[in-house]
Amino acid sequence: MEVKRLIVTLVTVFLLLGLYYLTTMPKRKQAKEIKKMQDGLKKGDKIITYTGLSGIIEEVLEDRIILSTNPDKVKLSIEKWAVAGIDDRNLSKE
């Protein structure tokens, strides 16, 4: 009976570890992709932030970027981690 109990316990532990791995790996992969995108930002990129601000990068600093918004060309300084992605929409009417 002890061997049976040990086998059931080991199977349960491996199933729980497998479930944990399957649920956390997609989030880790997505976080790595976002970090790579944020580290690759350059002047002239059109971006959108997690708060919904969009604009064009004027300057890239170590951990911040200077963002120019349309149409008034207001310049904002935001943290790189706040960038949600590259904005592929047409931001200007030029």
C-alpha positions as CSV (number, residue, x, y, z in Angstrom):
1,M,0.0,0.0,0.0
2,E,2.9,2.4,0.7
3,V,4.2,2.0,-2.9
4,K,0.8,2.7,-4.3
5,R,0.5,5.9,-2.2
6,L,3.9,7.0,-3.3
7,I,3.1,6.5,-6.9
8,V,-0.1,8.4,-6.7
9,T,1.6,11.3,-4.9
10,L,4.4,11.4,-7.5
11,V,1.9,11.4,-10.4
12,T,-0.1,14.2,-8.7
13,V,3.1,16.3,-8.2
14,F,4.2,15.8,-11.8
15,L,0.7,16.7,-13.1
16,L,0.7,19.9,-11.0
17,L,4.2,20.8,-12.2
18,G,3.2,20.2,-15.8
19,L,0.1,22.4,-15.4
20,Y,2.1,25.2,-13.8
21,Y,4.6,25.0,-16.7
22,L,1.9,25.1,-19.3
23,T,0.2,28.1,-17.8
24,T,3.3,30.2,-17.1
25,M,5.3,29.6,-20.2
26,P,3.1,31.6,-22.6
27,K,3.2,34.6,-20.3
28,R,6.9,34.4,-20.0
29,K,7.3,34.2,-23.8
30,Q,5.0,37.2,-24.3
31,A,6.9,39.2,-21.6
32,K,10.2,38.5,-23.4
33,E,8.8,39.6,-26.8
34,I,7.5,42.8,-25.3
35,K,10.8,43.5,-23.5
36,K,12.7,42.9,-26.8
37,M,10.3,45.3,-28.7
38,Q,10.8,47.9,-26.0
39,D,14.6,47.6,-26.1
40,G,14.5,48.0,-29.9
41,L,12.6,51.3,-30.0
42,K,14.2,54.0,-32.1
43,K,13.6,57.5,-33.2
44,G,10.7,57.8,-35.6
45,D,8.8,54.7,-34.5
46,K,5.0,55.1,-34.0
47,I,4.0,53.6,-30.7
48,I,1.0,53.2,-28.4
49,T,1.2,53.1,-24.6
50,Y,-0.7,50.9,-22.2
51,T,-2.8,54.0,-21.3
52,G,-3.8,54.6,-24.9
53,L,-1.4,57.5,-25.8
54,S,0.0,57.3,-29.2
55,G,2.7,59.3,-31.0
56,I,6.1,59.3,-32.7
57,I,9.3,58.8,-30.8
58,E,11.5,61.9,-30.8
59,E,14.3,60.7,-28.7
60,V,15.3,57.4,-26.9
61,L,17.0,57.6,-23.6
62,E,18.2,54.8,-21.4
63,D,14.9,54.0,-19.7
64,R,12.7,56.7,-21.0
65,I,11.5,58.0,-24.4
66,I,10.4,61.4,-25.6
67,L,7.1,61.0,-27.4
68,S,5.6,63.6,-29.8
69,T,1.8,63.4,-30.0
70,N,-0.3,64.5,-32.9
71,P,-1.7,67.0,-34.0
72,D,-0.2,69.5,-31.6
73,K,3.3,68.0,-31.4
74,V,3.1,68.0,-27.6
75,K,6.2,66.2,-26.2
76,L,5.9,63.8,-23.4
77,S,8.5,61.8,-21.4
78,I,7.4,58.3,-20.7
79,E,9.0,55.2,-19.3
80,K,9.9,52.5,-21.8
81,W,7.9,49.8,-19.9
82,A,4.8,51.8,-20.6
83,V,5.0,51.2,-24.4
84,A,2.5,48.5,-25.3
85,G,3.5,48.2,-28.9
86,I,4.2,49.6,-32.3
87,D,1.2,51.5,-33.7
88,D,0.6,50.6,-37.3
89,R,-2.3,53.0,-37.7
90,N,-1.9,56.2,-39.8
91,L,-1.5,58.9,-37.0
92,S,-1.1,61.9,-39.2
93,K,-3.0,63.4,-42.1
94,E,0.2,64.3,-44.0
